[in-house]
Amino acid sequence: MPVNQMPRPSRRLPVGWAIALSFDVLATVLTALVLCAVGLLLPGITEDHGPATEPTSPRALAFFLAALALVSSLGGTAVLLARAGTARSRTLGLCLSAVRLGLIVFSAAAFVVYGVVTVELA
């Protein structure tokens, strides 16, 4: 390295963001797996048994599409962070990850609260 040239700043993530991203990956993959499992079990739950050649139900398809959207957004975040040539694309990837993680946590908490309220009132 020439003497007059400054070293490039490190593109490493702060520890807090790295931990948030790892929780985001785990939560996203687990949520996608749960959505796929619900999509597989939904026809049996709703007793919507159709011929084996037809789609099981439109609701089950919605669960599979939601799982696909989650995994796709995870892939988009990975691309944004891996190819972060600018601070703007890196910030966009981190914000996408934070919003997705927040939505997953909020949805899970709302589901638990709904279950508690309906069980307590029943």
Secondary structure, 3 states (H helix, E strand, C coil): CCCCCCCCCCCCCCHHHHHHHHHHHHHHHHHHHHHHHHHHHHHHHCCCCCCCCCCCCHHHHHHHHHHHHHHHHHHHHHHHHHCCCCHHHHHHHHHHHHHHHHHHHHHHHHHHHHHHHHHHHC
